[in-house]
Every structure is written in C-alpha cells, then in structure tokens.
Amino acid sequence: MPLVSAPPRPLSPAERERRERSFRDGLRERLPELDAERIRAGEPIGPYTTFQIGGPADVFFEAHSADELAAAVGAAREAEVPYFLLGLGANILVGDLGFRGVVIRNRAAHVAVDRATGLVTAESGAVVWPDLIEATVAAGLGGLEHYAGIPSTVGGALWQNLHFLSPPPDRERTMFIEEVVESAELLRADGSRVTVGRDWFDFGYDYSTLHVTDDLVLSAAFRLEPADPARLRATVEANLEWRGARHPPLDTQPSAGSIFKKIDGVGAGRLADWCGLKGTRIGGAAVTERHANILINAGAAEGQSATARDVRHLIGYVQETVEREQGYRLSTEVGFVGDFGELGALPPAGWEDADGFSGGVPPGGHPEPHRDAERR
C-alpha cells in the first residue's frame, strides 16, 4: 500500500527533527501502553523490500493492528512529518540515502474466515500469498486462488487492483481482485474511519481511487464462493508454476517485479528483449534472463548488493536503448521512495508524453514493424 506524504516545501534538518519528535510524542499519546523501543531510529529499509535495496529511515515503526496503523498515520499527519506507508515492499525502490521522515510498516494482519457465508475479512497488512489464500483454500472458498505467488498485502492489492492471467490452463482473461471485494474500512484524511463498498474504489487496470486520495485501507472484506479445495489447490499450484517460469525467485534474485508500464499495443518487456537487453548489468543490478521487464539485485547473491543508483542507471540505459532502437519511450511503474542523492542525467518523469509522444508511442503512432506486435 504505497503511500507517501510530504510537506509542500523542503524541511530544514532541525524542523524535520522537531516534527519527528512530535510524531513520537503523538504516537505515545494515542497508544499509552506502547513500548518506546518499538519506535526505532536509523532502521535500514532495504531488508523490508523485495528488492533488498535502500538506506535507513529516520524513524521506523511497525503497526501490528488496524488501530495501531490508524494511530501512527494520525500522529504523522498531526506532526506534519513526511511519512511513508510500507507494506511488503514490492514494486518500490528505496533510495540509497533512505527516507527523511517516518516509515510506518503495516503488519496489521488479522484474518477471519466465515465459511458459512463466504465472507472473509482481513486487515490491510495481511499477506495475500500465502497467508490469506491458504486460509481461504483450506476453508473451501474460491476467488483469491488466482493471485498465488504475487507479493502483496491486502492494502496493496486494493491499491493496484491486483490482477493475474487466470484460470489455468487456458488463461483466457485477466482476473482482478475487484471481482471479490465487498467492502473496506478506510482511514480518512480527517482521521475518521468509514466503511465503503466496492464502487468507491473506481477500480481500473493497476488503479483505484486510493491513488488520488489521502484515504488508506485499514481492512477489507471479500465475498467468496464455495469451491472444491482440491480444485482450488490445483489452481494455486498451476499459477505458482506458471509465474515461477517467468519471474525470478525473490529469495535468490531480489526484484521489484515489472519496472516499466505496458505500452498499448506492444509490451515493454518485448521491446527490451528485441534490443537484446536480457542479462545487461550495471553494478549489482541486472536485467533478468527470464523477462526483460524485470531487473534483479544480482549483487545480493554475491555478497555485494546492488545500490539504488545502480538500478536507476540501468533503468535509464534500458529507456534510452529502447527509444534509440525501437522508437518507443518507456515509463516506469515501480515507485521511487526516499533520497537517491545526485544521479546525474536520466530520462525525466513524464518524458513518455513529451515531444509528441503519447503513452510512450512516438508521434505518428506505432512504427510499422510493431503495429501488430503481441502484447506482453
């Protein structure tokens, strides 16, 4: 559930430290029995991300319930301190210099399954796979098995409308988590808590209303259907196998998933592959041989992790190569969080819609060789 809040102007170190102290005080007021040692200083963020990259947070706090999450976000908002809400740490890259402000890690993970009604409720920090899916498969409830293997919390799943090409073996359509969402409890910008239905989210591809509001999900309810546990298990295993053949294993090749947004009509991974970019490496960062739209922390297995700088420069190299050789401009879908220091010249944000380009497609439309290219 990537949510970053920052003041409208840069803060001086002294002002930021004052606001961070205010956050600590405010959190202890909201949670009087809180152990002060749970509010940590200088905690490295990288180990809490799937990329295993990133410097320290000025202040770090793990929320273990929806109430603690609401208290921490409320304290950060009241203190007007920059804060970042961290889930599983997938689909993000944290800067080498870390995050100046408060990182709130969402570990609110309570799950309740009502087999009789098919209603499943889960706090927003609950892990979709394996925790939530395993609980529903064991209960003989279908609807979430399609997302096995995708690293996401419940909050992140609603943020991006989690999706996967399923069911096997034909994989004829993309399944979206919106199809089983019944309702969600939100923390509003004014601190109130409210329950909303599915329509509130205005779900789209990689989109929900959460992208354009300051509201965040505290918990969600899913309406599932009775199903044969053996059939559900078969779907889970087939999807894990299918995904495993195309995505590098996170335990040995840390990554953030797809780096570039798809371009209508031709996939980003296919464009990079046509440029021969699989295996390309800068420092400890490399384009995986499995899929040219996924970069990995190759240095992690060698005892020398890639830096965020390595990854940013490899992203820029792929963007420049694809534009030069294929005519398209790739834009990133991975989130950049925190302080990256001085990176030098890189393609600027929004370049995919500059100079006559539209969504990465060059002026005049798709180049002739790519007009009928298979999407990927």
N, C-alpha and C positions, 0 to 999 in steps of 0.2 A: 504494500500500500504506500507507494512513494509520495510523500507529502513534504514539501519544503516550504518553510515560511521565513521570510527575511524582512527587515525594516526597509523603508523606501530609500534610505541613504546609508552608505557605509558607516559603521560604528568605529570609533576610536577604541584601541585596546582597553583603556580604562573604563569607557562606557559599557563595552561588552562584558567586562568582568563584573561591573556593578549589576548588570541585568542578569548575569548568570547566578550571582549570589541571591538576587531577588527570586529567581526560579527555585533555588534550593529552599529558601525560606517559605515560599508559597506552597511548594510540594509538601513540606513537613506540616504546614498548617492544614492542608487538605487530608493528609494521611498521618495523623498524630502518632500512630504506633509504628511508623516506618523506621526500619533500621537505617541509620545515616550512611552506613557503609555501602548501601545499595546505590547511592549516588556517587559515581566514580569520576575521577578526573584523568584525562590523558589516556583513555582507553582506545587501543587500536581498533579501527572499524573493519579493516580488511578481513579478519577471520570470521566476521559475521556476514560476509557476502559470498556469493557463489564464484566470483572472480578471484577471491582471496587477495585483493589489492586494496590499499587505501591506508592513509595515515590516521592519526588519533583524533578523537572528539574532545573538545574542551571539557564537556560534561556528558556523561553517559548514564542512562537509566533504563532498566528493564521493567516493563509493566507486566504483571502476572495475571491481571484480570481486567475486565472491561472498566470496572470502577477505577482501578489504578491508571489505566490508559487515559480515561477522561480527566482524572486529577492532574496527570503530568502535562497533557496538552493544555488544560486550563491554566496551569501555573506558568507554562511557557508563554501563552498568549497574554496573560496578565502582566508578566515581566517584560513583554515586548522583546524577547530574546530570539535570535534566529534559531529555528529548530528543524530537525529532520525526523520524520517518522519512518523507522526501518522495520521491514517485515523479514522475509527470508534473505533479502539482499540479492535477489535475482534481477536481471535486466538493468543493473546500475553499475557505474564505475565511479569509485570514490577517489578523489584527488590525493596525490602523494603527501600533501601537507595537511590532510584531514579536514575536519569540519569545525569552523569557528562558531561555536554555539552549543546547543544541546541536541544530542541524538537520543531519541526515545525508541527503544527496541520493543516491538509489540510481541509479547509472549502470552497474551491472553488467549488461552487455548481450550477452554471448556467446550465439550461437545455433548449433546443429548439427542438420543435417537428414540423416536416413538414408532415402533414397528407397526402398531395397530393403525395409526393414522397416516403414516408415511412422512410425518413432519420431522425434520432434522434441524436442530438449532446449533450454531457454532459461533463462538467468539471470533473476532476478526483476526486474531493471531494464530488460530488453529491452522495446522499444515494440511493442505488439501491431499497431497500424497506423501506418505502413505496413511497418515492418521485418520483423516475424515473418510477417505474412500474405503479403507479397510473396515472401519466401523459400519459403514452402510452396506458393504458387500456381505459382511458377517450377518447382518440383520435381514438380508434378502431384499434390499431396497435398491432399485436401479435408477440411474440418471447421472451419477457422478463418476462412474467407472471409466468414462471416455477420457478422463484427464489424468490417468495414471502416468506417473513419471515426470509430470510438469512441476517444476519447483515454484510453489506459490502458497501464500497464506490465503485465507478466506477473504480478507480485506483486499489483497492484491488481485484476487480472482474477480471481484466485483469491480475494482478499479479499471481493469483492462478487458472485462468481459471475456474471461478465459475461454479458449477455443482449441479444438483439435479435430483433425480429419478422421472421422469415425462414422459408423462402426465398421470393424473388420468383417470379412476380408475385402469387401468392395471399396470401402471408404468413399462413398459417393457424395458425401456432403460434409461441411464443417459443422460440428456440434458446438453450441455456445452455452455457457453456464447460465445465461439469462433464461434459458428454457426451463430451468428448475428453481429459479429464485422466486420465493413467495413474498418476502418482506425483509427489512433490515432496520436495525436501530442505529440512528445516527447521532453523533455529537455535532450540534450546530455551532456556527461561529460565535453565537452569543452565549454559549455554554449550556444551552438547553438540550435535552435528549428527546428525540421524537422517532416514532416508527413510521416508515414509508413503505409503499408497495413497489412492485417491480417497475411499474410505468415511470416512477420518479427518476429512475436511472437513465432513461432515454438511451438504452444500450445500442451500440454500433460495433463495427469491427475495431478492436483494440480501443474501445471508447466507452465511457459512461459519464454521467453528469458530474461525477466526482472530479473530473479533470478541470472543471470550470467553477467549482465552489470551494469554500473553506470547510465544508462538512466532511466528516470522516466516519467510517463504518466501525461501530462497536461490536455488533453481532449481526448474524444473518440467519434467516430461516429458509430451508429448501423443502419443496414438496416433491417427494419421490414416489415411485410406483413399485408395488410388489414384483419381484422377479426371482427366477431360479438362481440361487447362489453359484451353482456350477457354471451357468452361462455367464454370469457377471464376472466370475473368476477368469473364464476363458477370454473375455474381452480385455480384462486388465492385462493378462499375460501377453496377448497379441499386441496390444498397444505398447507395452514395455519393450517388446522385441522390435517392433517397427521403429519406435523412437530411438532405441539403442543403436540401430544400424545407421542412423542419420545424425545423431548428436554425440559428441564426445562425452565420455563418462566424467562427471564432475569431481569424483574423488581423485582421479589421476590427471585430468586435464581441465582445470577450473575454467569456467567461461561465464558469460552473462547472457547466453542464448543469442538470438539473432541481433546483429548490430545495426543493420540498415533496414529502413522501411521498404516494403514492396512497392514497386512501380507498376501502375496499372498497365497490364498487358505483357510485362516481362519481369521476371523475378530478379531481385538484387543478387542473390547467390548465383544465379545462372550467368549474369553479366560478369561478375567477378571471376567465375570459373572459365568463361570464354577468354578472359585475359590471362589465364594461366597462373592465377594468384594463390591457389592452394599451396600451402607449405611456405609461403612468403613470411619472412621473420624480421622483426626489428627488436633488438634487445631480447627480452624474455617473452615477448608477445609474438604469436604466430597465427596465420590463417590455417584452421584445421584442414586436414586432408579429407575429412568426411563431408564438409559443407562449406562452401566459400563465403557464406554469410555469417559464419561463426568464428570469432577469434578466441584463442585459448591462452591461458597463462602457462606457456610451455616451460618457463623457468622454474615453476613450482616443483616439478618432479626432479629438477636438477639441483635443488637446494638454493637457488637464487631467483626469487620471484620476479616476475615482470613488474615494472613500475607502471603507474597510470600514464606517465609520459610516453613510455614505450607504446602503450595501447593507442593513445591519442595520435601519435605519429604514424602508426600502422593504419589506423582508420583514414587519416589524411592521404596516405600513399594509395590505398585502395580507391578512394574517391577520385583522386587525380588520374589514376591509371584508367579507371572505367570511363571517365569523361574523355580522356585522350583517345582511347582505343575503341570505345563503343558509342560515344556521343551522349551518354546519359549522366545526370548528376544524382548521386546517391545522397540521401539524407539519413541521419541516424535516428534510431528508435530507442537506443539504450539511453538511460538517464545519467547525466553527469552531475555528480554531487560533491560539493566541497571545494577546496582550494587546490588548484592544479599548478600554481606557480606560473612562471613565464614559459610558454610553449612555443613561441615563435609563430611563423606564418602557417596557418591552417585554413582550409575552406571555412568560411564564416557560416554561422547559423542562418538559414533561410536562403542559401545560395541555390537550392533546388527550384526556387521560384523567382530568381533574378535573371536579368539579361535575356528575357523572352522565354525562359524555361517555365514549365508548369508541372509541378509534382515530379520533377526530375526529367520529364520528357522534353527534348530540345525543341526549339522553335520549328514550326512546320510539322510537328508530330513525330511518330516513331520512324527511325531510319528504315529504309526498305528491307534490309536483311532481318529486321526484328519485328515486322508488322504482325506476323502470325506466331511469334515465339511462345512456347509453352510457359505458363505462369509457374512460379516456384517460390 
